């Protein structure tokens, strides 16, 4: 057996143990739920604001998305 074979095997086993021992943590599901809830809250607030604008003056209400605008 070659003298470096033992050293190579030791280095390989040590590296494998270090890699396999540490698991990559996944982001918690609560972060996704919080972001989704914030999105829904923002969408609800936008819809309420739009409804209020129409209730005040339906002719002056601005569209939410104006595709014909050249701005």
PQR file of N, CA, C, O and H, with PARSE charges and radii, in Angstrom:
ATOM      1  N   UNK A   1       0.848  -1.172   0.000 -0.4000 1.5000
ATOM      2  CA  UNK A   1       0.000   0.000   0.000 -0.0000 2.0000
ATOM      3  C   UNK A   1       0.899   1.243   0.000  0.5500 1.7000
ATOM      4  O   UNK A   1       1.892   1.309   0.726 -0.5500 1.4000
ATOM      5  N   UNK A   2       0.535   2.206  -0.816 -0.4000 1.5000
ATOM      6  CA  UNK A   2       1.308   3.433  -0.936 -0.0000 2.0000
ATOM      7  C   UNK A   2       1.086   4.298   0.315  0.5500 1.7000
ATOM      8  O   UNK A   2      -0.021   4.309   0.853 -0.5500 1.4000
ATOM      9  H   UNK A   2      -0.271   2.152  -1.405  0.4000 1.0000
ATOM     10  N   UNK A   3       2.096   5.010   0.783 -0.4000 1.5000
ATOM     11  CA  UNK A   3       1.954   5.808   2.004 -0.0000 2.0000
ATOM     12  C   UNK A   3       0.886   6.901   1.910  0.5500 1.7000
ATOM     13  O   UNK A   3       0.255   7.214   2.919 -0.5500 1.4000
ATOM     14  H   UNK A   3       2.995   5.001   0.346  0.4000 1.0000
ATOM     15  N   UNK A   4       0.668   7.479   0.756 -0.4000 1.5000
ATOM     16  CA  UNK A   4      -0.321   8.553   0.647 -0.0000 2.0000
ATOM     17  C   UNK A   4      -1.748   8.029   0.566  0.5500 1.7000
ATOM     18  O   UNK A   4      -2.698   8.795   0.727 -0.5500 1.4000
ATOM     19  H   UNK A   4       1.181   7.225  -0.064  0.4000 1.0000
ATOM     20  N   UNK A   5      -1.910   6.740   0.320 -0.4000 1.5000
ATOM     21  CA  UNK A   5      -3.247   6.164   0.220 -0.0000 2.0000
ATOM     22  C   UNK A   5      -4.001   6.307   1.536  0.5500 1.7000
ATOM     23  O   UNK A   5      -5.184   6.646   1.544 -0.5500 1.4000
ATOM     24  H   UNK A   5      -1.138   6.117   0.190  0.4000 1.0000
ATOM     25  N   UNK A   6      -3.329   6.052   2.625 -0.4000 1.5000
ATOM     26  CA  UNK A   6      -3.950   6.154   3.942 -0.0000 2.0000
ATOM     27  C   UNK A   6      -4.346   7.604   4.217  0.5500 1.7000
ATOM     28  O   UNK A   6      -5.432   7.866   4.734 -0.5500 1.4000
ATOM     29  H   UNK A   6      -2.368   5.776   2.618  0.4000 1.0000
ATOM     30  N   UNK A   7      -3.470   8.539   3.872 -0.4000 1.5000
ATOM     31  CA  UNK A   7      -3.757   9.957   4.090 -0.0000 2.0000
ATOM     32  C   UNK A   7      -4.927  10.405   3.222  0.5500 1.7000
ATOM     33  O   UNK A   7      -5.815  11.112   3.697 -0.5500 1.4000
ATOM     34  H   UNK A   7      -2.588   8.326   3.452  0.4000 1.0000
ATOM     35  N   UNK A   8      -4.935  10.000   1.956 -0.4000 1.5000
ATOM     36  CA  UNK A   8      -6.043  10.356   1.058 -0.0000 2.0000
ATOM     37  C   UNK A   8      -7.371   9.802   1.567  0.5500 1.7000
ATOM     38  O   UNK A   8      -8.404  10.470   1.516 -0.5500 1.4000
ATOM     39  H   UNK A   8      -4.213   9.426   1.569  0.4000 1.0000
ATOM     40  N   UNK A   9      -7.317   8.573   2.056 -0.4000 1.5000
ATOM     41  CA  UNK A   9      -8.544   7.967   2.573 -0.0000 2.0000
ATOM     42  C   UNK A   9      -9.022   8.715   3.819  0.5500 1.7000
ATOM     43  O   UNK A   9     -10.223   8.937   3.977 -0.5500 1.4000
ATOM     44  H   UNK A   9      -6.478   8.031   2.097  0.4000 1.0000
ATOM     45  N   UNK A  10      -8.111   9.102   4.696 -0.4000 1.5000
ATOM     46  CA  UNK A  10      -8.473   9.847   5.898 -0.0000 2.0000
ATOM     47  C   UNK A  10      -9.089  11.204   5.534  0.5500 1.7000
ATOM     48  O   UNK A  10     -10.107  11.597   6.105 -0.5500 1.4000
ATOM     49  H   UNK A  10      -7.136   8.922   4.568  0.4000 1.0000
ATOM     50  N   UNK A  11      -8.473  11.915   4.588 -0.4000 1.5000
ATOM     51  CA  UNK A  11      -8.990  13.219   4.160 -0.0000 2.0000
ATOM     52  C   UNK A  11     -10.374  13.059   3.533  0.5500 1.7000
ATOM     53  O   UNK A  11     -11.273  13.856   3.804 -0.5500 1.4000
ATOM     54  H   UNK A  11      -7.647  11.596   4.124  0.4000 1.0000
ATOM     55  N   UNK A  12     -10.549  12.044   2.704 -0.4000 1.5000
ATOM     56  CA  UNK A  12     -11.838  11.812   2.049 -0.0000 2.0000
ATOM     57  C   UNK A  12     -12.926  11.488   3.066  0.5500 1.7000
ATOM     58  O   UNK A  12     -14.039  12.005   2.967 -0.5500 1.4000
ATOM     59  H   UNK A  12      -9.819  11.397   2.484  0.4000 1.0000
ATOM     60  N   UNK A  13     -12.621  10.650   4.029 -0.4000 1.5000
ATOM     61  CA  UNK A  13     -13.617  10.296   5.048 -0.0000 2.0000
ATOM     62  C   UNK A  13     -13.977  11.501   5.919  0.5500 1.7000
ATOM     63  O   UNK A  13     -15.143  11.695   6.260 -0.5500 1.4000
ATOM     64  H   UNK A  13     -11.717  10.230   4.110  0.4000 1.0000
ATOM     65  N   UNK A  14     -12.984  12.301   6.275 -0.4000 1.5000
ATOM     66  CA  UNK A  14     -13.229  13.493   7.089 -0.0000 2.0000
ATOM     67  C   UNK A  14     -14.098  14.491   6.336  0.5500 1.7000
ATOM     68  O   UNK A  14     -15.027  15.062   6.909 -0.5500 1.4000
ATOM     69  H   UNK A  14     -12.036  12.143   5.998  0.4000 1.0000
ATOM     70  N   UNK A  15     -13.803  14.704   5.054 -0.4000 1.5000
ATOM     71  CA  UNK A  15     -14.587  15.637   4.239 -0.0000 2.0000
ATOM     72  C   UNK A  15     -16.017  15.131   4.066  0.5500 1.7000
ATOM     73  O   UNK A  15     -16.969  15.909   4.132 -0.5500 1.4000
ATOM     74  H   UNK A  15     -13.049  14.240   4.589  0.4000 1.0000
ATOM     75  N   UNK A  16     -16.161  13.838   3.846 -0.4000 1.5000
ATOM     76  CA  UNK A  16     -17.502  13.266   3.685 -0.0000 2.0000
ATOM     77  C   UNK A  16     -18.321  13.412   4.961  0.5500 1.7000
ATOM     78  O   UNK A  16     -19.506  13.738   4.898 -0.5500 1.4000
ATOM     79  H   UNK A  16     -15.387  13.207   3.793  0.4000 1.0000
ATOM     80  N   UNK A  17     -17.718  13.180   6.095 -0.4000 1.5000
ATOM     81  CA  UNK A  17     -18.424  13.324   7.370 -0.0000 2.0000
ATOM     82  C   UNK A  17     -18.832  14.780   7.609  0.5500 1.7000
ATOM     83  O   UNK A  17     -19.923  15.047   8.114 -0.5500 1.4000
ATOM     84  H   UNK A  17     -16.755  12.915   6.146  0.4000 1.0000
ATOM     85  N   UNK A  18     -17.962  15.712   7.247 -0.4000 1.5000
ATOM     86  CA  UNK A  18     -18.276  17.133   7.432 -0.0000 2.0000
ATOM     87  C   UNK A  18     -19.433  17.563   6.533  0.5500 1.7000
ATOM     88  O   UNK A  18     -20.298  18.333   6.950 -0.5500 1.4000
ATOM     89  H   UNK A  18     -17.076  15.496   6.837  0.4000 1.0000
ATOM     90  N   UNK A  19     -19.444  17.063   5.306 -0.4000 1.5000
ATOM     91  CA  UNK A  19     -20.506  17.439   4.359 -0.0000 2.0000
ATOM     92  C   UNK A  19     -21.829  16.785   4.729  0.5500 1.7000
ATOM     93  O   UNK A  19     -22.870  17.441   4.708 -0.5500 1.4000
ATOM     94  H   UNK A  19     -18.742  16.437   4.967  0.4000 1.0000
ATOM     95  N   UNK A  20     -21.800  15.513   5.064 -0.4000 1.5000
ATOM     96  CA  UNK A  20     -23.050  14.803   5.345 -0.0000 2.0000
ATOM     97  C   UNK A  20     -23.636  15.169   6.706  0.5500 1.7000
ATOM     98  O   UNK A  20     -24.834  14.988   6.926 -0.5500 1.4000
ATOM     99  H   UNK A  20     -20.954  14.980   5.081  0.4000 1.0000
ATOM    100  N   UNK A  21     -22.819  15.678   7.617 -0.4000 1.5000
ATOM    101  CA  UNK A  21     -23.315  16.014   8.950 -0.0000 2.0000
ATOM    102  C   UNK A  21     -24.129  17.303   8.946  0.5500 1.7000
ATOM    103  O   UNK A  21     -25.067  17.441   9.732 -0.5500 1.4000
ATOM    104  H   UNK A  21     -21.846  15.826   7.438  0.4000 1.0000
ATOM    105  N   UNK A  22     -23.786  18.248   8.074 -0.4000 1.5000
ATOM    106  CA  UNK A  22     -24.507  19.520   8.069 -0.0000 2.0000
ATOM    107  C   UNK A  22     -25.627  19.480   7.037  0.5500 1.7000
ATOM    108  O   UNK A  22     -25.405  19.218   5.855 -0.5500 1.4000
ATOM    109  H   UNK A  22     -23.024  18.136   7.436  0.4000 1.0000
ATOM    110  N   UNK A  23     -26.809  19.743   7.509 -0.4000 1.5000
ATOM    111  CA  UNK A  23     -27.962  19.783   6.624 -0.0000 2.0000
ATOM    112  C   UNK A  23     -28.251  21.235   6.258  0.5500 1.7000
ATOM    113  O   UNK A  23     -28.041  22.141   7.065 -0.5500 1.4000
ATOM    114  H   UNK A  23     -26.990  19.956   8.469  0.4000 1.0000
ATOM    115  N   UNK A  24     -28.721  21.445   5.062 -0.4000 1.5000
ATOM    116  CA  UNK A  24     -29.070  22.793   4.622 -0.0000 2.0000
ATOM    117  C   UNK A  24     -30.460  23.112   5.161  0.5500 1.7000
ATOM    118  O   UNK A  24     -31.427  22.433   4.816 -0.5500 1.4000
ATOM    119  H   UNK A  24     -28.891  20.709   4.406  0.4000 1.0000
ATOM    120  N   UNK A  25     -30.571  24.139   6.005 -0.4000 1.5000
ATOM    121  CA  UNK A  25     -31.883  24.454   6.577 -0.0000 2.0000
ATOM    122  C   UNK A  25     -32.819  25.063   5.521  0.5500 1.7000
ATOM    123  O   UNK A  25     -32.395  25.839   4.664 -0.5500 1.4000
ATOM    124  H   UNK A  25     -29.785  24.690   6.286  0.4000 1.0000
ATOM    125  N   UNK A  26     -34.064  24.700   5.607 -0.4000 1.5000
ATOM    126  CA  UNK A  26     -35.074  25.249   4.712 -0.0000 2.0000
ATOM    127  C   UNK A  26     -35.714  26.464   5.376  0.5500 1.7000
ATOM    128  O   UNK A  26     -35.825  26.515   6.601 -0.5500 1.4000
ATOM    129  H   UNK A  26     -34.408  24.069   6.304  0.4000 1.0000
ATOM    130  N   UNK A  27     -36.134  27.439   4.578 -0.4000 1.5000
ATOM    131  CA  UNK A  27     -36.806  28.588   5.180 -0.0000 2.0000
ATOM    132  C   UNK A  27     -38.136  28.144   5.790  0.5500 1.7000
ATOM    133  O   UNK A  27     -38.805  27.264   5.247 -0.5500 1.4000
ATOM    134  H   UNK A  27     -36.044  27.397   3.583  0.4000 1.0000
ATOM    135  N   UNK A  28     -38.512  28.734   6.888 -0.4000 1.5000
ATOM    136  CA  UNK A  28     -39.759  28.310   7.526 -0.0000 2.0000
ATOM    137  C   UNK A  28     -40.973  28.650   6.666  0.5500 1.7000
ATOM    138  O   UNK A  28     -40.976  29.633   5.925 -0.5500 1.4000
ATOM    139  H   UNK A  28     -37.969  29.449   7.330  0.4000 1.0000
ATOM    140  N   UNK A  29     -41.978  27.834   6.781 -0.4000 1.5000
ATOM    141  CA  UNK A  29     -43.202  28.044   6.015 -0.0000 2.0000
ATOM    142  C   UNK A  29     -43.917  29.313   6.471  0.5500 1.7000
ATOM    143  O   UNK A  29     -44.687  29.902   5.712 -0.5500 1.4000
ATOM    144  H   UNK A  29     -41.976  27.035   7.383  0.4000 1.0000
ATOM    145  N   UNK A  30     -43.668  29.724   7.687 -0.4000 1.5000
ATOM    146  CA  UNK A  30     -44.347  30.921   8.193 -0.0000 2.0000
ATOM    147  C   UNK A  30     -43.930  32.168   7.423  0.5500 1.7000
ATOM    148  O   UNK A  30     -44.727  33.095   7.277 -0.5500 1.4000
ATOM    149  H   UNK A  30     -43.043  29.246   8.304  0.4000 1.0000
ATOM    150  N   UNK A  31     -42.693  32.208   6.929 -0.4000 1.5000
ATOM    151  CA  UNK A  31     -42.249  33.368   6.155 -0.0000 2.0000
ATOM    152  C   UNK A  31     -43.082  33.502   4.883  0.5500 1.7000
ATOM    153  O   UNK A  31     -43.488  34.606   4.521 -0.5500 1.4000
ATOM    154  H   UNK A  31     -42.046  31.455   7.048  0.4000 1.0000
ATOM    155  N   UNK A  32     -43.334  32.403   4.215 -0.4000 1.5000
ATOM    156  CA  UNK A  32     -44.163  32.421   3.015 -0.0000 2.0000
ATOM    157  C   UNK A  32     -45.592  32.825   3.318  0.5500 1.7000
ATOM    158  O   UNK A  32     -46.216  33.563   2.555 -0.5500 1.4000
ATOM    159  H   UNK A  32     -43.005  31.506   4.509  0.4000 1.0000
ATOM    160  N   UNK A  33     -46.105  32.337   4.438 -0.4000 1.5000
ATOM    161  CA  UNK A  33     -47.474  32.687   4.809 -0.0000 2.0000
ATOM    162  C   UNK A  33     -47.601  34.165   5.171  0.5500 1.7000
ATOM    163  O   UNK A  33     -48.610  34.798   4.861 -0.5500 1.4000
ATOM    164  H   UNK A  33     -45.599  31.738   5.058  0.4000 1.0000
ATOM    165  N   UNK A  34     -46.581  34.711   5.824 -0.4000 1.5000
ATOM    166  CA  UNK A  34     -46.600  36.132   6.170 -0.0000 2.0000
ATOM    167  C   UNK A  34     -46.574  36.979   4.899  0.5500 1.7000
ATOM    168  O   UNK A  34     -47.326  37.946   4.786 -0.5500 1.4000
ATOM    169  H   UNK A  34     -45.762  34.196   6.076  0.4000 1.0000
ATOM    170  N   UNK A  35     -45.719  36.625   3.948 -0.4000 1.5000
ATOM    171  CA  UNK A  35     -45.659  37.368   2.690 -0.0000 2.0000
ATOM    172  C   UNK A  35     -46.971  37.274   1.928  0.5500 1.7000
ATOM    173  O   UNK A  35     -47.440  38.268   1.372 -0.5500 1.4000
ATOM    174  H   UNK A  35     -45.108  35.839   4.039  0.4000 1.0000
ATOM    175  N   UNK A  36     -47.556  36.105   1.898 -0.4000 1.5000
ATOM    176  CA  UNK A  36     -48.832  35.921   1.211 -0.0000 2.0000
ATOM    177  C   UNK A  36     -49.929  36.732   1.891  0.5500 1.7000
ATOM    178  O   UNK A  36     -50.757  37.339   1.212 -0.5500 1.4000
ATOM    179  H   UNK A  36     -47.175  35.298   2.349  0.4000 1.0000
ATOM    180  N   UNK A  37     -49.945  36.751   3.217 -0.4000 1.5000
ATOM    181  CA  UNK A  37     -50.925  37.540   3.965 -0.0000 2.0000
ATOM    182  C   UNK A  37     -50.754  39.029   3.716  0.5500 1.7000
ATOM    183  O   UNK A  37     -51.737  39.757   3.585 -0.5500 1.4000
ATOM    184  H   UNK A  37     -49.272  36.258   3.769  0.4000 1.0000
ATOM    185  N   UNK A  38     -49.507  39.484   3.651 -0.4000 1.5000
ATOM    186  CA  UNK A  38     -49.253  40.904   3.367 -0.0000 2.0000
ATOM    187  C   UNK A  38     -49.727  41.266   1.965  0.5500 1.7000
ATOM    188  O   UNK A  38     -50.274  42.349   1.755 -0.5500 1.4000
ATOM    189  H   UNK A  38     -48.708  38.893   3.758  0.4000 1.0000
ATOM    190  N   UNK A  39     -49.525  40.379   1.019 -0.4000 1.5000
ATOM    191  CA  UNK A  39     -49.999  40.607  -0.342 -0.0000 2.0000
ATOM    192  C   UNK A  39     -51.523  40.713  -0.373  0.5500 1.7000
ATOM    193  O   UNK A  39     -52.074  41.612  -1.009 -0.5500 1.4000
ATOM    194  H   UNK A  39     -49.081  39.499   1.190  0.4000 1.0000
ATOM    195  N   UNK A  40     -52.193  39.805   0.307 -0.4000 1.5000
ATOM    196  CA  UNK A  40     -53.663  39.841   0.337 -0.0000 2.0000
ATOM    197  C   UNK A  40     -54.171  41.087   1.043  0.5500 1.7000
ATOM    198  O   UNK A  40     -55.167  41.672   0.618 -0.5500 1.4000
ATOM    199  H   UNK A  40     -51.746  39.075   0.824  0.4000 1.0000
ATOM    200  N   UNK A  41     -53.509  41.502   2.108 -0.4000 1.5000
ATOM    201  CA  UNK A  41     -53.914  42.719   2.822 -0.0000 2.0000
ATOM    202  C   UNK A  41     -53.748  43.940   1.923  0.5500 1.7000
ATOM    203  O   UNK A  41     -54.614  44.815   1.906 -0.5500 1.4000
ATOM    204  H   UNK A  41     -52.700  41.027   2.454  0.4000 1.0000
ATOM    205  N   UNK A  42     -52.664  44.009   1.189 -0.4000 1.5000
ATOM    206  CA  UNK A  42     -52.450  45.112   0.260 -0.0000 2.0000
ATOM    207  C   UNK A  42     -53.480  45.136  -0.848  0.5500 1.7000
ATOM    208  O   UNK A  42     -53.975  46.197  -1.228 -0.5500 1.4000
ATOM    209  H   UNK A  42     -51.961  43.299   1.202  0.4000 1.0000
ATOM    210  N   UNK A  43     -53.796  43.973  -1.359 -0.4000 1.5000
ATOM    211  CA  UNK A  43     -54.815  43.872  -2.409 -0.0000 2.0000
ATOM    212  C   UNK A  43     -56.181  44.300  -1.877  0.5500 1.7000
ATOM    213  O   UNK A  43     -56.926  44.989  -2.575 -0.5500 1.4000
ATOM    214  H   UNK A  43     -53.393  43.111  -1.050  0.4000 1.0000
ATOM    215  N   UNK A  44     -56.511  43.908  -0.676 -0.4000 1.5000
ATOM    216  CA  UNK A  44     -57.781  44.300  -0.063 -0.0000 2.0000
ATOM    217  C   UNK A  44     -57.837  45.807   0.155  0.5500 1.7000
ATOM    218  O   UNK A  44     -58.865  46.433  -0.104 -0.5500 1.4000
ATOM    219  H   UNK A  44     -55.906  43.349  -0.109  0.4000 1.0000
ATOM    220  N   UNK A  45     -56.746  46.389   0.627 -0.4000 1.5000
ATOM    221  CA  UNK A  45     -56.704  47.835   0.846 -0.0000 2.0000
ATOM    222  C   UNK A  45     -56.866  48.579  -0.480  0.5500 1.7000
ATOM    223  O   UNK A  45     -57.548  49.602  -0.538 -0.5500 1.4000
ATOM    224  H   UNK A  45     -55.911  45.880   0.838  0.4000 1.0000
ATOM    225  N   UNK A  46     -56.253  48.077  -1.526 -0.4000 1.5000
ATOM    226  CA  UNK A  46     -56.373  48.697  -2.844 -0.0000 2.0000
ATOM    227  C   UNK A  46     -57.819  48.638  -3.351  0.5500 1.7000
ATOM    228  O   UNK A  46     -58.336  49.607  -3.907 -0.5500 1.4000
ATOM    229  H   UNK A  46     -55.699  47.246  -1.479  0.4000 1.0000
ATOM    230  N   UNK A  47     -58.452  47.491  -3.150 -0.4000 1.5000
ATOM    231  CA  UNK A  47     -59.847  47.348  -3.587 -0.0000 2.0000
ATOM    232  C   UNK A  47     -60.775  48.275  -2.799  0.5500 1.7000
ATOM    233  O   UNK A  47     -61.700  48.856  -3.366 -0.5500 1.4000
ATOM    234  H   UNK A  47     -58.032  46.704  -2.698  0.4000 1.0000
ATOM    235  N   UNK A  48     -60.528  48.415  -1.485 -0.4000 1.5000
ATOM    236  CA  UNK A  48     -61.364  49.310  -0.674 -0.0000 2.0000
ATOM    237  C   UNK A  48     -61.185  50.768  -1.091  0.5500 1.7000
ATOM    238  O   UNK A  48     -62.150  51.529  -1.162 -0.5500 1.4000
ATOM    239  H   UNK A  48     -59.776  47.943  -1.024  0.4000 1.0000
ATOM    240  N   UNK A  49     -59.947  51.141  -1.363 -0.4000 1.5000
ATOM    241  CA  UNK A  49     -59.678  52.504  -1.800 -0.0000 2.0000
ATOM    242  C   UNK A  49     -60.390  52.777  -3.128  0.5500 1.7000
ATOM    243  O   UNK A  49     -60.986  53.838  -3.310 -0.5500 1.4000
ATOM    244  H   UNK A  49     -59.163  50.523  -1.305  0.4000 1.0000
ATOM    245  N   UNK A  50     -60.325  51.841  -4.027 -0.4000 1.5000
ATOM    246  CA  UNK A  50     -60.976  51.972  -5.333 -0.0000 2.0000
ATOM    247  C   UNK A  50     -62.492  52.076  -5.162  0.5500 1.7000
ATOM    248  O   UNK A  50     -63.136  52.897  -5.816 -0.5500 1.4000
ATOM    249  H   UNK A  50     -59.840  50.979  -3.879  0.4000 1.0000
ATOM    250  N   UNK A  51     -63.053  51.258  -4.298 -0.4000 1.5000
ATOM    251  CA  UNK A  51     -64.492  51.281  -4.049 -0.0000 2.0000
ATOM    252  C   UNK A  51     -64.917  52.631  -3.480  0.5500 1.7000
ATOM    253  O   UNK A  51     -65.961  53.164  -3.856 -0.5500 1.4000
ATOM    254  H   UNK A  51     -62.530  50.592  -3.767  0.4000 1.0000
ATOM    255  N   UNK A  52     -64.112  53.186  -2.575 -0.4000 1.5000
ATOM    256  CA  UNK A  52     -64.397  54.480  -1.964 -0.0000 2.0000
ATOM    257  C   UNK A  52     -64.332  55.590  -3.008  0.5500 1.7000
ATOM    258  O   UNK A  52     -65.168  56.493  -2.991 -0.5500 1.4000
ATOM    259  H   UNK A  52     -63.264  52.754  -2.269  0.4000 1.0000
ATOM    260  N   UNK A  53     -63.362  55.542  -3.912 -0.4000 1.5000
ATOM    261  CA  UNK A  53     -63.260  56.538  -4.974 -0.0000 2.0000
ATOM    262  C   UNK A  53     -64.495  56.516  -5.870  0.5500 1.7000
ATOM    263  O   UNK A  53     -65.008  57.569  -6.248 -0.5500 1.4000
ATOM    264  H   UNK A  53     -62.683  54.808  -3.926  0.4000 1.0000
ATOM    265  N   UNK A  54     -64.961  55.352  -6.200 -0.4000 1.5000
ATOM    266  CA  UNK A  54     -66.138  55.226  -7.061 -0.0000 2.0000
ATOM    267  C   UNK A  54     -67.379  55.713  -6.328  0.5500 1.7000
ATOM    268  O   UNK A  54     -68.250  56.342  -6.928 -0.5500 1.4000
ATOM    269  H   UNK A  54     -64.544  54.496  -5.893  0.4000 1.0000
ATOM    270  N   UNK A  55     -67.463  55.424  -5.028 -0.4000 1.5000
ATOM    271  CA  UNK A  55     -68.630  55.840  -4.250 -0.0000 2.0000
ATOM    272  C   UNK A  55     -68.689  57.361  -4.116  0.5500 1.7000
ATOM    273  O   UNK A  55     -69.774  57.941  -4.103 -0.5500 1.4000
ATOM    274  H   UNK A  55     -66.755  54.912  -4.540  0.4000 1.0000
ATOM    275  N   UNK A  56     -67.525  58.007  -4.018 -0.4000 1.5000
ATOM    276  CA  UNK A  56     -67.502  59.460  -3.871 -0.0000 2.0000
ATOM    277  C   UNK A  56     -67.913  60.135  -5.186  0.5500 1.7000
ATOM    278  O   UNK A  56     -68.820  60.966  -5.196 -0.5500 1.4000
ATOM    279  H   UNK A  56     -66.643  57.536  -4.029  0.4000 1.0000
ATOM    280  N   UNK A  57     -67.260  59.787  -6.272 -0.4000 1.5000
ATOM    281  CA  UNK A  57     -67.587  60.382  -7.573 -0.0000 2.0000
ATOM    282  C   UNK A  57     -67.237  59.379  -8.674  0.5500 1.7000
ATOM    283  O   UNK A  57     -66.074  59.267  -9.062 -0.5500 1.4000
ATOM    284  H   UNK A  57     -66.522  59.111  -6.263  0.4000 1.0000
ATOM    285  N   UNK A  58     -68.227  58.656  -9.172 -0.4000 1.5000
ATOM    286  CA  UNK A  58     -67.955  57.618 -10.156 -0.0000 2.0000
ATOM    287  C   UNK A  58     -67.367  58.161 -11.460  0.5500 1.7000
ATOM    288  O   UNK A  58     -66.663  57.434 -12.161 -0.5500 1.4000
ATOM    289  H   UNK A  58     -69.172  58.747  -8.857  0.4000 1.0000
ATOM    290  N   UNK A  59     -67.641  59.420 -11.798 -0.4000 1.5000
ATOM    291  CA  UNK A  59     -67.118  59.967 -13.050 -0.0000 2.0000
ATOM    292  C   UNK A  59     -65.659  60.410 -12.922  0.5500 1.7000
ATOM    293  O   UNK A  59     -64.940  60.455 -13.921 -0.5500 1.4000
ATOM    294  H   UNK A  59     -68.213  60.011 -11.228  0.4000 1.0000
ATOM    295  N   UNK A  60     -65.216  60.736 -11.715 -0.4000 1.5000
ATOM    296  CA  UNK A  60     -63.849  61.201 -11.490 -0.0000 2.0000
ATOM    297  C   UNK A  60     -62.898  60.075 -11.087  0.5500 1.7000
ATOM    298  O   UNK A  60     -61.692  60.300 -10.989 -0.5500 1.4000
ATOM    299  H   UNK A  60     -65.799  60.700 -10.904  0.4000 1.0000
ATOM    300  N   UNK A  61     -63.412  58.885 -10.854 -0.4000 1.5000
ATOM    301  CA  UNK A  61     -62.562  57.778 -10.396 -0.0000 2.0000
ATOM    302  C   UNK A  61     -61.561  57.399 -11.475  0.5500 1.7000
ATOM    303  O   UNK A  61     -61.902  57.291 -12.653 -0.5500 1.4000
ATOM    304  H   UNK A  61     -64.392  58.702 -10.933  0.4000 1.0000
ATOM    305  N   UNK A  62     -60.327  57.201 -11.052 -0.4000 1.5000
ATOM    306  CA  UNK A  62     -59.266  56.820 -11.986 -0.0000 2.0000
ATOM    307  C   UNK A  62     -59.246  55.300 -12.120  0.5500 1.7000
ATOM    308  O   UNK A  62     -59.513  54.590 -11.151 -0.5500 1.4000
ATOM    309  H   UNK A  62     -60.050  57.288 -10.095  0.4000 1.0000
ATOM    310  N   UNK A  63     -58.935  54.800 -13.301 -0.4000 1.5000
ATOM    311  CA  UNK A  63     -58.811  53.345 -13.449 -0.0000 2.0000
ATOM    312  C   UNK A  63     -57.573  52.841 -12.700  0.5500 1.7000
ATOM    313  O   UNK A  63     -56.590  53.564 -12.546 -0.5500 1.4000
ATOM    314  H   UNK A  63     -58.718  55.377 -14.089  0.4000 1.0000
ATOM    315  N   UNK A  64     -57.639  51.601 -12.245 -0.4000 1.5000
ATOM    316  CA  UNK A  64     -56.504  51.026 -11.536 -0.0000 2.0000
ATOM    317  C   UNK A  64     -55.307  50.842 -12.464  0.5500 1.7000
ATOM    318  O   UNK A  64     -54.161  51.031 -12.055 -0.5500 1.4000
ATOM    319  H   UNK A  64     -58.439  51.013 -12.371  0.4000 1.0000
ATOM    320  N   UNK A  65     -55.574  50.475 -13.705 -0.4000 1.5000
ATOM    321  CA  UNK A  65     -54.513  50.236 -14.670 -0.0000 2.0000
ATOM    322  C   UNK A  65     -54.948  50.827 -15.992  0.5500 1.7000
ATOM    323  O   UNK A  65     -55.918  50.368 -16.594 -0.5500 1.4000
ATOM    324  H   UNK A  65     -56.505  50.321 -14.038  0.4000 1.0000
ATOM    325  N   UNK A  66     -54.236  51.844 -16.446 -0.4000 1.5000
ATOM    326  CA  UNK A  66     -54.592  52.499 -17.696 -0.0000 2.0000
ATOM    327  C   UNK A  66     -53.628  52.036 -18.777  0.5500 1.7000
ATOM    328  O   UNK A  66     -52.477  52.469 -18.816 -0.5500 1.4000
ATOM    329  H   UNK A  66     -53.448  52.218 -15.957  0.4000 1.0000
ATOM    330  N   UNK A  67     -54.100  51.153 -19.659 -0.4000 1.5000
ATOM    331  CA  UNK A  67     -53.248  50.607 -20.701 -0.0000 2.0000
ATOM    332  C   UNK A  67     -53.132  51.536 -21.900  0.5500 1.7000
ATOM    333  O   UNK A  67     -52.234  51.363 -22.723 -0.5500 1.4000
ATOM    334  H   UNK A  67     -55.035  50.801 -19.628  0.4000 1.0000
ATOM    335  N   UNK A  68     -54.028  52.524 -22.018 -0.4000 1.5000
ATOM    336  CA  UNK A  68     -54.019  53.426 -23.162 -0.0000 2.0000
ATOM    337  C   UNK A  68     -53.154  54.648 -22.933  0.5500 1.7000
ATOM    338  O   UNK A  68     -52.957  55.434 -23.859 -0.5500 1.4000
ATOM    339  H   UNK A  68     -54.758  52.665 -21.349  0.4000 1.0000
ATOM    340  N   UNK A  69     -52.640  54.832 -21.751 -0.4000 1.5000
ATOM    341  CA  UNK A  69     -51.867  56.014 -21.407 -0.0000 2.0000
ATOM    342  C   UNK A  69     -50.496  55.969 -22.067  0.5500 1.7000
ATOM    343  O   UNK A  69     -49.885  54.904 -22.148 -0.5500 1.4000
ATOM    344  H   UNK A  69     -52.800  54.193 -20.999  0.4000 1.0000
ATOM    345  N   UNK A  70     -50.004  57.113 -22.540 -0.4000 1.5000
ATOM    346  CA  UNK A  70     -48.686  57.203 -23.181 -0.0000 2.0000
ATOM    347  C   UNK A  70     -47.636  57.763 -22.221  0.5500 1.7000
ATOM    348  O   UNK A  70     -46.575  58.196 -22.670 -0.5500 1.4000
ATOM    349  H   UNK A  70     -50.501  57.978 -22.474  0.4000 1.0000
ATOM    350  N   UNK A  71     -47.895  57.767 -20.938 -0.4000 1.5000
ATOM    351  CA  UNK A  71     -46.975  58.331 -19.920 -0.0000 2.0000
ATOM    352  C   UNK A  71     -45.754  57.498 -19.780  0.5500 1.7000
ATOM    353  O   UNK A  71     -44.877  57.816 -18.977 -0.5500 1.4000
ATOM    354  H   UNK A  71     -48.757  57.415 -20.573  0.4000 1.0000
TER
END
